[in-house]
Amino acid sequence: MTKHEKGISGSVQAKNGKLYFVASFKDPITQKRKVKWKTLGLSEGAPKAVVDKAKRDAQSKFEDEYKRYLDGYDDPRKYPLVDFLNEWLDTAHVHKIQQSTYNSYKGLIKKIERFFGKKVTLADCRPKVIHKFYDSLRAEGDREQTILHYHNLLHKAFEYAIKQEIVDTNPMNRVERPQPKHFVGTSYSVDEVRTLIALAEDDELYIPIVFAVYCGMRRSEALGVSWKNVDFEKDIIHVCQKVIEVSENGKTKRIISGEMKTESSRRSFYMVPELKEILLRHKEKQERYRKQFGRSYSKEYLDMVCVNPLGELTKPSYVTSHFPELLKKYGLRDIRFHDLRHTCASLLLSMDVNMKVIQKYLGHSNMSTTADIYSHLDVKATGEAGMKLGKLLSEG
């Protein structure tokens, strides 16, 4: 180890089922001990040889970063933007976010690198430069909502740079914030829903569709339901885990995660008789498939509800790609799978279900989210209010 790396120690630690390289070192400026976390891209329980190699690579990479830091990377004129963003994400922010969010941020940083290259520094990131980047994204067809993700990432990263005393101000405060158009989801009518459920009965997406329509579940939540979450005695379904796809060492894998989008996403539903009957039939069908396919049947996901005939866990990406194909096959109106969640909400509203109840049904963290998305559907409530106001003003 060179004089630059002297005093650096590292260990592997697990957190929320994921492995991290934790570096401990002395800050050359403050002379205080610091700790930084770097993801290894591995899950807890990975082979020791794989973990050891990942640790060595992470140690080497951190030592290089530490050397660059001593060589002047505390100077924004010398600190490349992309290097800084990766360091911020991998050391300061990684333990605060879920794996899916981390993967998303990595993808954003890669696109930032394609535009800026590796020579643009933090000092070069003036508002005019950022606006030019946004214009290039728009020219490629990115929506304002997507551009807003870049904006928020850069804003958070520069706030971290201020805390690290690398820059004095956040240039993003002077950048015009992208303004996404308010998105209004579409929904199916009662007849369309009935037709979809009837036609999809033999499709792998049948149960995810049923969960989305009857319970307003998100795609990941529907795929995450296990049989132990289904209480047939008390007629209750618990939503407490999800299925996501993550990239590890260049390969995409499915993970069953207990990290929900928000704490409000953890919720329970009363299992109406129709839904109970559907799930009981599905459970019997799974047992038949298990006996029919014998050794070919996957033993890894025996407790999961949403699996294919061979017992393999349904992929989130498959839901997204296959759902429009299913609709096209039967000549049904084209909507997104997520619009089944909107359909659930709109049908509840049509039956005068209170908006607060719908908030809990959908697992929104606050009432304002539900109101912002679905208040335009609550025509009857506003109509009744208008009638009362009209009557009041016309009296006397």
Order of alpha helices (4+ residues) and beta strands (2+ residues): beta-beta-beta-alpha-alpha-alpha-alpha-alpha-alpha-alpha-alpha-beta-beta-beta-beta-beta-alpha-alpha-alpha-alpha-alpha-alpha
